[in-house]
Amino acid sequence: MRILLLGSPEQNLNQQIHAAAVDQGLDCLYSSLDQLTCSLGRQTAVRSATENRLQIESEDVLLVRSIPPGTLEQVVFRMDLLWMLEQQSVRIVNPPKAIECAIDKFLTSARCHAAGLRVPETVCSQSAKAALESYEQLGGDVVAKPLFGAEGRGMIHVNDPETAGRVFRAWEQIGAVILLQRFLRTTATDLRVMVLGNQILGAIRRTATRDFRTNSAQQGTATLHQISDQEAELALKACQATGVLFGGVDLMYDDQDQLHLLEVNASPGWKQFQSVTGIPVASRLVEWIRQTS
Protein backbone atom coordinates (compact mmCIF):
# COMPACT_ATOMS: atom_id res chain seq x y z
CA MET A 1 0.00 0.00 0.00
CA ARG A 2 1.18 3.48 -0.83
CA ILE A 3 -0.13 6.78 0.54
CA LEU A 4 -0.27 9.74 -1.83
CA LEU A 5 -0.46 12.83 0.34
CA LEU A 6 -2.24 15.65 -1.48
CA GLY A 7 -0.83 18.67 0.28
CA SER A 8 2.25 20.81 0.66
CA PRO A 9 5.46 19.05 1.76
CA GLU A 10 6.36 22.29 3.58
CA GLN A 11 3.37 22.03 5.90
CA ASN A 12 4.31 20.70 9.34
CA LEU A 13 1.24 18.52 9.83
CA ASN A 14 1.79 16.90 6.42
CA GLN A 15 5.38 16.23 7.44
CA GLN A 16 4.06 14.50 10.56
CA ILE A 17 1.88 12.25 8.40
CA HIS A 18 4.79 11.45 6.10
CA ALA A 19 7.04 10.58 9.06
CA ALA A 20 4.32 8.41 10.64
CA ALA A 21 3.82 6.52 7.37
CA VAL A 22 7.55 5.85 7.03
CA ASP A 23 7.73 4.73 10.68
CA GLN A 24 4.94 2.23 9.97
CA GLY A 25 6.67 0.85 6.89
CA LEU A 26 4.54 2.53 4.24
CA ASP A 27 5.55 4.43 1.12
CA CYS A 28 4.29 8.02 1.27
CA LEU A 29 4.63 10.48 -1.60
CA TYR A 30 3.57 14.10 -1.93
CA SER A 31 1.48 15.59 -4.70
CA SER A 32 -1.26 18.18 -5.09
CA LEU A 33 -4.63 18.26 -6.80
CA ASP A 34 -3.42 21.06 -9.06
CA GLN A 35 -0.59 18.78 -10.23
CA LEU A 36 -2.81 15.92 -11.45
CA THR A 37 -3.56 15.18 -15.11
CA CYS A 38 -6.09 12.75 -16.57
CA SER A 39 -6.20 10.78 -19.81
CA LEU A 40 -9.20 8.93 -21.26
CA GLY A 41 -9.02 6.45 -24.14
CA ARG A 42 -7.01 3.31 -24.66
CA GLN A 43 -5.55 3.81 -21.21
CA THR A 44 -7.54 5.72 -18.66
CA ALA A 45 -5.19 7.10 -16.04
CA VAL A 46 -4.65 9.87 -13.54
CA ARG A 47 -1.04 10.87 -13.08
CA SER A 48 0.85 13.30 -10.93
CA ALA A 49 3.01 15.88 -12.66
CA THR A 50 5.33 15.54 -9.67
CA GLU A 51 7.03 12.36 -8.42
CA ASN A 52 8.15 11.31 -11.94
CA ARG A 53 4.63 11.38 -13.36
CA LEU A 54 3.45 8.82 -10.87
CA GLN A 55 0.34 6.94 -12.01
CA ILE A 56 -2.28 6.51 -9.30
CA GLU A 57 -3.24 2.85 -8.86
CA SER A 58 -6.19 1.15 -7.18
CA GLU A 59 -4.04 0.00 -4.26
CA ASP A 60 -3.07 3.57 -3.44
CA VAL A 61 -4.67 5.64 -0.70
CA LEU A 62 -5.15 9.35 -1.42
CA LEU A 63 -5.06 11.47 1.71
CA VAL A 64 -6.52 14.86 0.79
CA ARG A 65 -5.09 17.55 3.03
CA SER A 66 -5.97 20.61 0.95
CA ILE A 67 -8.01 21.75 -2.02
CA PRO A 68 -5.91 24.35 -3.86
CA PRO A 69 -7.78 27.58 -4.72
CA GLY A 70 -8.54 28.22 -8.35
CA THR A 71 -11.15 29.20 -10.87
CA LEU A 72 -14.55 27.51 -10.86
CA GLU A 73 -13.41 25.30 -13.75
CA GLN A 74 -10.21 24.28 -11.96
CA VAL A 75 -11.96 23.44 -8.70
CA VAL A 76 -14.70 21.46 -10.48
CA PHE A 77 -12.10 19.53 -12.49
CA ARG A 78 -10.14 18.67 -9.34
CA MET A 79 -13.27 17.29 -7.72
CA ASP A 80 -14.01 15.40 -10.97
CA LEU A 81 -10.59 13.76 -10.65
CA LEU A 82 -11.33 12.60 -7.13
CA TRP A 83 -14.69 11.21 -8.22
CA MET A 84 -13.05 9.37 -11.14
CA LEU A 85 -10.38 7.86 -8.90
CA GLU A 86 -13.02 6.76 -6.43
CA GLN A 87 -14.85 4.98 -9.28
CA GLN A 88 -11.58 3.17 -10.02
CA SER A 89 -11.55 1.81 -6.44
CA VAL A 90 -8.87 4.18 -5.20
CA ARG A 91 -9.48 4.86 -1.51
CA ILE A 92 -9.77 8.56 -0.77
CA VAL A 93 -9.70 10.09 2.71
CA ASN A 94 -11.92 11.99 3.05
CA PRO A 95 -14.30 10.80 0.29
CA PRO A 96 -15.01 13.40 -2.44
CA LYS A 97 -18.65 13.87 -1.42
CA ALA A 98 -17.58 14.50 2.17
CA ILE A 99 -15.01 17.08 1.05
CA GLU A 100 -17.61 18.84 -1.11
CA CYS A 101 -20.00 18.98 1.82
CA ALA A 102 -17.61 20.00 4.58
CA ILE A 103 -15.99 22.77 2.53
CA ASP A 104 -19.44 24.35 2.09
CA LYS A 105 -20.69 25.78 5.38
CA PHE A 106 -24.30 26.05 4.22
CA LEU A 107 -24.44 22.49 2.87
CA THR A 108 -22.90 21.17 6.09
CA SER A 109 -25.54 22.96 8.17
CA ALA A 110 -28.32 21.85 5.80
CA ARG A 111 -27.35 18.17 5.88
CA CYS A 112 -26.89 18.13 9.63
CA HIS A 113 -30.20 19.94 10.13
CA ALA A 114 -31.90 17.39 7.85
CA ALA A 115 -30.39 14.64 10.01
CA GLY A 116 -32.12 16.12 13.05
CA LEU A 117 -29.04 17.76 14.57
CA ARG A 118 -29.24 21.16 16.25
CA VAL A 119 -27.47 23.93 14.32
CA PRO A 120 -27.65 27.70 14.91
CA GLU A 121 -30.60 29.33 13.16
CA THR A 122 -29.29 30.07 9.68
CA VAL A 123 -30.33 32.15 6.67
CA CYS A 124 -28.38 32.25 3.40
CA SER A 125 -29.07 35.08 0.94
CA GLN A 126 -27.79 36.32 -2.40
CA SER A 127 -28.48 40.04 -2.02
CA ALA A 128 -27.78 42.72 0.57
CA LYS A 129 -31.48 43.56 0.80
CA ALA A 130 -32.47 39.98 1.58
CA ALA A 131 -29.57 39.65 4.03
CA LEU A 132 -30.66 42.79 5.91
CA GLU A 133 -34.16 41.35 6.24
CA SER A 134 -32.65 38.11 7.51
CA TYR A 135 -30.45 40.05 9.93
CA GLU A 136 -33.57 41.56 11.53
CA GLN A 137 -35.31 38.18 11.49
CA LEU A 138 -32.38 36.69 13.43
CA GLY A 139 -32.64 39.34 16.14
CA GLY A 140 -30.05 41.82 14.93
CA ASP A 141 -27.14 39.82 16.33
CA VAL A 142 -25.49 37.44 13.87
CA VAL A 143 -22.28 35.87 12.66
CA ALA A 144 -21.73 36.50 8.95
CA LYS A 145 -19.66 33.77 7.32
CA PRO A 146 -18.19 33.20 3.87
CA LEU A 147 -19.59 30.04 2.31
CA PHE A 148 -16.05 28.69 1.95
CA GLY A 149 -13.20 29.30 4.36
CA ALA A 150 -11.29 27.97 7.33
CA GLU A 151 -9.61 29.02 10.58
CA GLY A 152 -12.19 31.72 11.21
CA ARG A 153 -11.09 33.83 8.24
CA GLY A 154 -13.75 36.17 6.94
CA MET A 155 -16.19 35.63 9.83
CA ILE A 156 -17.71 38.80 11.28
CA HIS A 157 -19.87 39.37 14.36
CA VAL A 158 -22.51 41.90 13.27
CA ASN A 159 -24.81 43.47 15.84
CA ASP A 160 -25.71 46.92 14.53
CA PRO A 161 -27.72 47.82 11.41
CA GLU A 162 -25.18 50.29 9.96
CA THR A 163 -22.36 47.74 10.01
CA ALA A 164 -24.72 45.08 8.67
CA GLY A 165 -25.60 47.26 5.68
CA ARG A 166 -21.95 48.01 4.86
CA VAL A 167 -20.84 44.39 5.18
CA PHE A 168 -23.71 42.91 3.20
CA ARG A 169 -23.40 45.45 0.37
CA ALA A 170 -19.65 44.82 0.15
CA TRP A 171 -20.20 41.07 -0.04
CA GLU A 172 -22.92 41.54 -2.66
CA GLN A 173 -20.54 43.60 -4.82
CA ILE A 174 -18.00 40.78 -4.96
CA GLY A 175 -20.66 38.21 -5.78
CA ALA A 176 -20.52 36.47 -2.41
CA VAL A 177 -23.33 34.48 -0.88
CA ILE A 178 -24.26 35.98 2.51
CA LEU A 179 -24.52 33.29 5.17
CA LEU A 180 -25.89 34.48 8.50
CA GLN A 181 -26.27 32.54 11.74
CA ARG A 182 -27.88 33.72 14.94
CA PHE A 183 -25.12 34.67 17.37
CA LEU A 184 -24.96 32.22 20.26
CA ARG A 185 -24.48 34.21 23.44
CA THR A 186 -21.80 32.27 25.31
CA THR A 187 -18.62 32.82 27.27
CA ALA A 188 -16.65 32.86 23.99
CA THR A 189 -15.75 29.16 24.19
CA ASP A 190 -16.43 26.19 21.96
CA LEU A 191 -15.36 22.56 21.66
CA ARG A 192 -13.20 20.98 18.97
CA VAL A 193 -13.80 17.23 18.76
CA MET A 194 -11.48 15.10 16.64
CA VAL A 195 -13.13 12.11 14.97
CA LEU A 196 -11.42 9.23 13.18
CA GLY A 197 -13.29 6.32 11.64
CA ASN A 198 -16.49 6.82 13.65
CA GLN A 199 -14.51 6.99 16.89
CA ILE A 200 -13.72 9.95 19.13
CA LEU A 201 -10.00 10.72 19.36
CA GLY A 202 -10.46 13.42 21.98
CA ALA A 203 -11.68 16.95 22.58
CA ILE A 204 -10.43 20.36 23.63
CA ARG A 205 -12.20 23.46 24.89
CA ARG A 206 -11.15 26.58 22.99
CA THR A 207 -11.47 30.12 24.33
CA ALA A 208 -11.32 33.34 22.33
CA THR A 209 -8.81 35.97 23.40
CA ARG A 210 -9.14 38.70 20.75
CA ASP A 211 -12.76 38.55 19.56
CA PHE A 212 -15.47 35.91 19.33
CA ARG A 213 -13.35 33.48 17.26
CA THR A 214 -11.74 30.65 19.18
CA ASN A 215 -9.45 29.22 16.49
CA SER A 216 -5.75 28.97 17.26
CA ALA A 217 -5.15 30.90 14.02
CA GLN A 218 -7.04 33.76 15.71
CA GLN A 219 -4.95 33.44 18.91
CA GLY A 220 -7.50 31.34 20.78
CA THR A 221 -6.31 29.23 23.72
CA ALA A 222 -7.24 25.64 24.55
CA THR A 223 -7.57 23.26 27.49
CA LEU A 224 -8.28 19.55 27.74
CA HIS A 225 -11.98 18.68 27.69
CA GLN A 226 -13.55 15.47 28.95
CA ILE A 227 -16.18 14.90 26.32
CA SER A 228 -19.71 14.01 27.42
CA ASP A 229 -21.89 11.33 25.83
CA GLN A 230 -24.12 14.03 24.33
CA GLU A 231 -21.18 15.86 22.79
CA ALA A 232 -19.66 12.65 21.42
CA GLU A 233 -22.98 11.59 19.91
CA LEU A 234 -23.47 14.93 18.17
CA ALA A 235 -19.93 14.94 16.78
CA LEU A 236 -20.24 11.40 15.42
CA LYS A 237 -23.66 12.05 13.91
CA ALA A 238 -22.36 15.22 12.24
CA CYS A 239 -19.58 13.21 10.59
CA GLN A 240 -22.07 10.58 9.50
CA ALA A 241 -24.38 13.24 8.01
CA THR A 242 -21.53 14.78 6.01
CA GLY A 243 -19.69 11.56 5.19
CA VAL A 244 -16.50 12.69 6.92
CA LEU A 245 -14.23 9.88 8.17
CA PHE A 246 -11.43 12.01 9.61
CA GLY A 247 -12.49 15.42 10.79
CA GLY A 248 -12.65 18.15 13.35
CA VAL A 249 -16.14 18.95 14.63
CA ASP A 250 -16.89 22.27 16.31
CA LEU A 251 -19.62 22.38 18.95
CA MET A 252 -20.93 25.23 21.11
CA TYR A 253 -23.41 25.68 23.97
CA ASP A 254 -25.75 28.67 23.97
CA ASP A 255 -26.80 30.65 27.03
CA GLN A 256 -29.67 28.17 27.57
CA ASP A 257 -27.13 25.31 27.77
CA GLN A 258 -28.33 23.92 24.43
CA LEU A 259 -25.61 22.20 22.41
CA HIS A 260 -25.23 23.24 18.76
CA LEU A 261 -23.18 21.95 15.85
CA LEU A 262 -21.15 24.75 14.26
CA GLU A 263 -18.96 23.17 11.57
CA VAL A 264 -17.35 19.98 10.33
CA ASN A 265 -13.80 20.28 8.98
CA ALA A 266 -12.68 17.58 6.55
CA SER A 267 -9.03 18.74 6.51
CA PRO A 268 -8.54 19.50 10.19
CA GLY A 269 -5.45 20.89 11.79
CA TRP A 270 -4.33 19.39 15.08
CA LYS A 271 -1.34 21.38 16.34
CA GLN A 272 -3.28 22.86 19.26
CA PHE A 273 -5.27 19.66 19.85
CA GLN A 274 -2.13 17.53 19.99
CA SER A 275 -0.24 19.91 22.26
CA VAL A 276 -3.12 19.85 24.78
CA THR A 277 -4.14 16.18 24.60
CA GLY A 278 -0.79 14.56 23.82
CA ILE A 279 -2.52 12.36 21.23
CA PRO A 280 -0.25 11.70 18.20
CA VAL A 281 -2.87 12.41 15.55
CA ALA A 282 -0.72 11.68 12.48
CA SER A 283 0.33 8.28 13.83
CA ARG A 284 -3.25 7.39 14.72
CA LEU A 285 -4.43 8.47 11.26
CA VAL A 286 -1.82 6.41 9.41
CA GLU A 287 -2.43 3.41 11.66
CA TRP A 288 -6.18 3.61 10.97
CA ILE A 289 -5.58 3.85 7.20
CA ARG A 290 -3.26 0.84 7.33
CA GLN A 291 -5.62 -1.28 9.42
CA THR A 292 -8.74 -0.48 7.39
CA SER A 293 -7.27 -0.79 3.88
Buried (B, 14 or more C-beta within 10 A) or exposed (E): EBBBBBBBEEBEBBBBBBBBBEEBEBEBBBBBBBBBEBEEEEEEBBBBEBEEEBEBBEEBBBBBBBBBEEEEEEBEBBBEBBBBBBEBEBBBBBBBBBBBBBBBBBBBBBBBBEBEBBBBBBBBBEBBEBBBEBBEEBEBBBBBBBBBEBEBEBBBEBEEEEBBBEBBBEBBEEEBBBBBBBBBEBEBBBBBBBBBBEEBBBBBBBEBEEBBBBBBEBEBBBEEBEBEEEBBBBBBBBBBBBBBBBBBBBBBBBEEEEBBBBBBBBBBBBEBBBEBBEBBBBBBBBBBBBEEE
